[in-house]
Amino acid sequence: MSDQVESLEPDLQRIVDEARRPVALAAGARERLLEAIRAEPAPQRRAALAWMLEPRRFALPPLASAALAAGLVGIGVISGLLIHRDGPSAEQRAAVVAGAPQLPDSLAPRAVKFVLIAPMAARVSVVGDFNGWDASATPMQTLGTDGTWTVFVPLHPGLHTYQFVIDGSSFVTDPSAPLAPDDGYGSNSVLFVKGSSL
């Protein structure tokens, strides 16, 4: 191999000689380098939740936005139907009927199930024209850890307006119901209860 190095052109020979020359470090250079490395702050890992909650901008064409909104509404409706497809239990129907006077079928109250998915809520109630908008009159119950709150309310046939109250202070409309026009106090959800002759 030394024969090959000696047969190189003079410029290449100088480069090879320079590369083979031992490197001399100044006294304390290694310690100064290690100290500088230790002084650097350690890289911080961002928490996955903070990364997911970080606001981002993106733009969708209007048609894609409408399709996305329709898909989300469809998922919500189908989920609500699947979760609550059995209706009120026999005990709940009996409790509604036991306290009501016997009226013609077209005027008799119907048990209506109200549902809200609010996983972070500590308590939820439904308020409306049927209970004087009293937040303590109709508390809702949750049966699991999925955040689904339900209550059955006996309602007479006709048009009713309502909202949900989360933790006693936040009023929210029902995402699965149409909205009434704003009456100056905000929009309310609308529910139409049918009677047999309506």
GICORHU-V694821 format. One record per pair of residues at least 12 apart in sequence whose ideal C-beta (glycine too) atoms are under 8 Angstrom apart, sorted by sequence separation. I is the first residue (numbers start at 0). J is the second residue. D is the distance in Angstrom with one decimal. If there is no record, write none. Layout:
BEGIN
i->I j->J d->D
i->I j->J d->D
END
This chain:
BEGIN
i->113 j->125 d->4.8
i->124 j->136 d->7.4
i->125 j->137 d->4.9
i->138 j->150 d->7.1
i->161 j->173 d->7.2
i->176 j->188 d->4.1
i->177 j->189 d->5.1
i->95 j->108 d->6.8
i->124 j->137 d->5.5
i->137 j->150 d->5.9
i->176 j->189 d->6.2
i->124 j->138 d->4.7
i->125 j->139 d->6.2
i->172 j->186 d->6.1
i->176 j->190 d->6.1
i->95 j->110 d->4.6
i->123 j->138 d->7.5
i->124 j->139 d->5.8
i->137 j->152 d->6.0
i->148 j->163 d->7.9
i->170 j->185 d->7.2
i->172 j->187 d->6.6
i->173 j->188 d->3.9
i->122 j->138 d->6.7
i->123 j->139 d->4.5
i->172 j->188 d->4.7
i->122 j->139 d->8.0
i->92 j->110 d->5.9
i->123 j->141 d->7.7
i->91 j->110 d->6.5
i->160 j->179 d->5.3
i->130 j->152 d->7.7
i->87 j->110 d->4.9
i->129 j->152 d->6.5
i->115 j->139 d->6.9
i->139 j->163 d->7.7
i->87 j->112 d->6.4
i->123 j->148 d->4.2
i->125 j->150 d->6.0
i->129 j->154 d->5.6
i->162 j->187 d->5.6
i->86 j->112 d->6.9
i->113 j->139 d->6.9
i->120 j->146 d->7.1
i->124 j->150 d->7.9
i->161 j->187 d->6.4
i->162 j->188 d->6.3
i->118 j->145 d->6.9
i->119 j->146 d->7.2
i->125 j->152 d->6.8
i->160 j->187 d->4.1
i->161 j->188 d->5.5
i->118 j->146 d->2.7
i->120 j->148 d->6.9
i->160 j->188 d->6.9
i->83 j->112 d->6.0
i->116 j->145 d->7.5
i->117 j->146 d->5.6
i->160 j->189 d->5.8
i->161 j->190 d->6.5
i->116 j->146 d->5.5
i->129 j->159 d->5.6
i->134 j->164 d->4.5
i->159 j->189 d->7.4
i->160 j->190 d->7.7
i->83 j->114 d->5.8
i->116 j->147 d->5.3
i->117 j->148 d->6.0
i->128 j->159 d->5.7
i->158 j->189 d->6.6
i->159 j->190 d->4.8
i->82 j->114 d->7.4
i->115 j->147 d->7.7
i->116 j->148 d->7.5
i->127 j->159 d->5.7
i->128 j->160 d->5.4
i->129 j->161 d->7.3
i->158 j->190 d->7.5
i->159 j->191 d->7.7
i->114 j->147 d->6.6
i->115 j->148 d->4.9
i->127 j->160 d->5.8
i->128 j->161 d->7.3
i->134 j->167 d->6.2
i->158 j->191 d->5.4
i->159 j->192 d->6.6
i->114 j->148 d->7.1
i->127 j->161 d->3.0
i->157 j->191 d->7.4
i->79 j->114 d->6.0
i->114 j->149 d->5.2
i->126 j->161 d->6.4
i->127 j->162 d->7.0
i->157 j->192 d->6.1
i->113 j->149 d->6.8
i->125 j->161 d->5.8
i->126 j->162 d->5.8
i->154 j->190 d->7.4
i->156 j->192 d->5.0
i->112 j->149 d->6.2
i->113 j->150 d->5.3
i->125 j->162 d->7.6
i->126 j->163 d->7.7
i->155 j->192 d->6.8
i->156 j->193 d->6.1
i->112 j->150 d->7.5
i->113 j->151 d->7.8
i->125 j->163 d->5.7
i->126 j->164 d->5.7
i->154 j->192 d->4.7
i->156 j->194 d->3.3
i->112 j->151 d->5.4
i->113 j->152 d->6.3
i->124 j->163 d->7.3
i->125 j->164 d->7.5
i->111 j->151 d->6.9
i->123 j->163 d->5.9
i->124 j->164 d->4.9
i->110 j->151 d->4.8
i->111 j->152 d->5.4
i->123 j->164 d->6.9
i->156 j->197 d->5.3
i->110 j->152 d->7.4
i->111 j->153 d->7.6
i->123 j->165 d->5.5
i->110 j->153 d->5.8
i->111 j->154 d->4.9
i->122 j->165 d->7.8
i->123 j->166 d->7.8
i->109 j->153 d->7.0
i->122 j->166 d->6.0
i->126 j->170 d->7.8
i->108 j->153 d->3.9
i->109 j->154 d->5.9
i->120 j->165 d->4.7
i->121 j->166 d->5.4
i->122 j->167 d->6.9
i->108 j->154 d->5.8
i->109 j->155 d->7.9
i->117 j->163 d->7.6
i->120 j->166 d->5.9
i->108 j->155 d->5.1
i->109 j->156 d->7.1
i->107 j->155 d->7.9
i->113 j->161 d->7.5
i->115 j->163 d->4.9
i->117 j->165 d->5.7
i->106 j->155 d->6.7
i->106 j->156 d->6.7
i->113 j->163 d->7.7
i->105 j->156 d->6.6
i->99 j->153 d->6.4
i->98 j->153 d->8.0
i->95 j->151 d->6.7
i->115 j->171 d->7.6
i->95 j->153 d->4.5
i->115 j->173 d->7.0
i->91 j->151 d->5.0
i->113 j->173 d->7.5
i->127 j->187 d->7.5
i->114 j->175 d->7.5
i->87 j->151 d->5.0
i->82 j->147 d->6.4
i->83 j->149 d->7.1
i->111 j->190 d->6.8
i->111 j->192 d->6.2
i->109 j->192 d->5.4
i->109 j->193 d->7.6
i->109 j->194 d->7.9
i->107 j->194 d->7.5
i->106 j->194 d->6.4
i->105 j->194 d->4.0
i->104 j->194 d->7.0
i->105 j->195 d->4.9
i->104 j->195 d->4.4
i->105 j->196 d->3.9
i->104 j->196 d->7.8
i->105 j->197 d->6.5
i->79 j->175 d->5.7
i->75 j->174 d->6.3
i->76 j->175 d->6.3
i->75 j->175 d->6.0
END
